[in-house]
Amino acid sequence: MLASSALQQLARDLQASLASMGLHAGEFGRPELVEKPTREAEQLFQGFAKAKPSKEDAYAAARAFVRGQALDAWQRDLVASAVSEPIREQSGLLALASKNFPSLLASYEDEAQQGDLWRLTWHGLLYSYFNFDPETGKDAASRSGWEALRSFLERTWHLVDAQAGTELVPEWVGVLRQDAEVLTTKPVEKYARDYLRGDAEPTDRLATDLGIPPSSWFWHALVLAAVRRATAEVDAEFRRLVPQLIKLIQSKPGFRDEALEVILIRYHACKGAPPDERLRDFVCQPTVWKNPKLKAAGIATAWNRVPDPVWRMVLGWVNERNLKDFFDILAARNKADEGRLAFWSKYLKQITWTRLVFGADTMALKRTNTAVRELIASEEGAYAQFTGKPEVDAFMMQLGSYLIIEFSKKPNACYVYQADQLPFEPYDRHYDGGTSDLAAGFRVGCALRIVHREGWGWRAEQDLRQLGILPDEPAPRRVPAAGATGAATGGRPAERANSAAQAAALAGPDMAALNTLLSRFRGATIDDRRKNASGGRLWVEDPLQRVQLGSELKALGFTWANSRQAWYFPEA
């Protein structure tokens, strides 16, 4: 009787227990009934394992720490997740830049060595490590404090890892067991390799698992590491990787400018590399570095990040595109090319500046014509518009000290003006398009007027030669051996001219005469590099590129350098 009563009580107690566990409808021996509660319990554990205190409490603890106030035990744990947070009330100072930060880290390390450091406190420091924003922590103290934090995490990780054990392990611990290199001095090398292979999945997974924010230093380091790995490759491999680098920069635009600077300088160093259209189109976007033509106007200041030869390289790409687009898209609509694209392409390397002027008809076409729409968008901020000739477009280009105006439609002639004697302002936003501005040469005269009649190309080339504008030189050929030029006949005229130039170079210029000459041309300067330890030339720079000064410099033996847009005295 007692046994029966005891069994019945046990059955009732068991039933009550099953009911409290939510298993009253089930049966023993069915594992699926406990799998869901197990998963829920594990998720709850993972949540607690990477829980962070409220931002307000952590911020208050960091503010107190920066102000030098003593922290209680709870605040010492709270501050860990906010040491890289700018304190507004203290002019944006970071706790990790505070003079007391080293002693705080030392106390954490002592606790870690003794096994007393709370794992969530260490996780808070890990969060602060990745939360560091290089834009808000540019000062030396912030960088030093962040490096001290990184070093602390690297030194103490093995202690946290051992403490976590092997049973139920927090997800972030499992991630660090696989990717502990993110705590080293080379935290992104592995992921940079992945990115260059086009595999972003490992990096995205790491960012999700460790909670890396978009503003983290991690992305800055990743972008630059990928760029530097690519720029260390040989020319052909680097150029192959450029599209992947652009894709990476587009996905992480916060660190764009520094990366573009490195890429453009490296591309300029490539031997014989053709224009990269994708790189050109990306960097010249109005939201990126803007059109390089706008640098002189102070609008596209990002171009000041790279040396002038690099800027000129991209400017040359844009000028070439403008020339081709003008004749392929605009003049072609009126069947008015007349061989002009082929003609002016012979002078392409000498074009230092271009500008497009659109008529009302072309501006209206951007709604329906994709090519026209893309052309206008690419010239945003640089183009001008016609107010008086809706059916006509124009193309301005500067060659040496001359500005040339071509129109898209006949019977408009081409006008060549001296760049320092223009009858119009080259940066105006609007033009009439007639004899009051761009075609003023028809009435008041100009350096040259080219009419596109049959045989115009040959005549124009000869007339341009008279102005000192010659077609681009072909690729250099092998120099013949000494004595192979036939000195017995006195040499050809070009050879005699070279001999004369060499004789002048041996004598050197008359510096007194040169200084007297430049005193007449305000803004022209002398850059004498002949006494530099590394060697150099005597240069004369004239921002206005005045024709008269150029003529007199030629008489003194100076030569024009297209690459630098200046005059130099040939060395002996």
Steps between C-alpha positions, in 0.01 A plus 500: 500500500777742596699401192199557276435839658864601458498401131183697438655808666814456290288478184316822594827680574650382172192611309520842663868527409433404138222755482726775634756413228242522226523127431162388625385402151806297420663177584836395637759379253427772242812725467331755270290609798809630679696625194304824466537599867869408473545726198316781672719458805813508285384814320433659835851404609658646183308818555627530855851402387536810282265732683606861538385737771271784404677763293393769744654323800821415311529858371450642849777273633733606216423866565580460868823321412611775258429759769732315736227386739545176696292210362325240712519130411189513282618808308836333433313227312268746328774727366660214302241522222530881463873577506493586126188716525560879463391685815305803381533689828879465481547631142475152350784349706512119504548306823777299334684830438486588870819498706331252739424244229830305534435441873144385425629246247764384749231432763297303242808298410573418865145369537531298180823339620326399822192373315279769657430721196134481407469361148242764407748770601757355260229481232422868568864585431484294180195702396688825570796371298287457187287807574801732474444749215825629342324821397413596858824365645762665280712641783811320621357430849195325355708292261739406781212405730336289231829318433535435875149353499582278204818378669307426822240294312770305317689426824196395701302314233653164591384548861141572395512212253612256770237629743223445240564125494358265237140441604257781428719770340389853408490557122751783512746273678459242224563769237816621668627143530491487121602863431722613788720689251250788514665583834852513356695779333387359162129454560367518143761331278297180465183688410678730256608191306140376499372834373748511212379155400147639496393311813338735752308230689766429772529869581126556511459199728773625734339846516164345589639260762717761675268797450748711302328835419530671156712782646756264652871531436473140374351608167755777458780249556335244270463744210858625527644151546322379185618807308859460618505129415373583151744787446790273597422277202659535157336749264279255312367331816441833672298629204298178500412558867388863456130410441498290820657788694235740370230256607653482849522879527139535387388263777710687762496864380600642837865424422485581128735796461810345655450185293447692174815700565708181519330343197543804274865549591570132432312510168708798392811290563381226261704499181297564187166445676200615293225711659288299740142598419348347812751670730453829314121485516501409869746759627348779285148456636355817655465312830859372497791727392310686228629591155875576517438808283337660805819489707617839376166653597543377858194275472662156470753533783540123546737507201750681721560162670703374203807647326438716193621233252234261637232768473611577145478130413131484595441844346642358178257207523211744541621721215528200270150386592364852446658523156363165389157556654467841336553366150352151550182613677443870434654580161394160366135595550548768235732284283760771545812314611681564167801308634537735795527226763785336313666838446493622859591155633847567354538772766341308785808484725530879492143581603523637854142619553160438344147620549169411339227752422154351444216649299138486610424216256767280656385583853148394400634174352631380837147390585487248214861439389707289741836597346421871522370463856819321613719758325329792673512321836873434462560874447288611796639826638736549203282558193341823372184562297408700191224757523496607137560185291272217615607260222876543550752362752864604538827349616778708659851364525831655596819405319804675638427872512197482267131435562311331216123505448331236283125503430284194443322627190601656171546767371662607828876535467759399760665791684847502654561772760801596705416376851602830661300714253157338499195706397295304755534350848587128471317408822169677429192288555317629192599616150309642207716297261525776240738782421447651845702228666621159368485598130634852558799414283279538193489878558783606730756250379672205665824304474348260245163426343448151356222446245408135444506488121653222292867460585464703820703256709826547310465878498410511870805292594729739316334806658528346847869435438543870444364553851742242644235230535626173354340154503597273789834332457483130413639241737878541532713283277837343575777763501766423233854435609740791524643603163219337303336826388728591210690802626684532169195659340445733794187312613134577429349838607345345812840361597666839447230657721569240768871582484424868546278425798773286653750782457263740675452247779876481553521877535198526731245782500577861581340518845508880511312515171260234621418689820451820303265317263287351777468835676279606207258208551328507836451157656772325297764336721838326481551154651874425484567140601846464344678523834293228669697201622282273287535721195239695312422764241434870476125555465282801426133478594233733365146423629354720223711332227551829314602474136743793511689355796511162327651651186773679694579190706542302178748759381699443821511125429214381721274205406132445584411195715143380457522272802568787739344782297817707544821601318838338574856560390641177347795360689828448321 
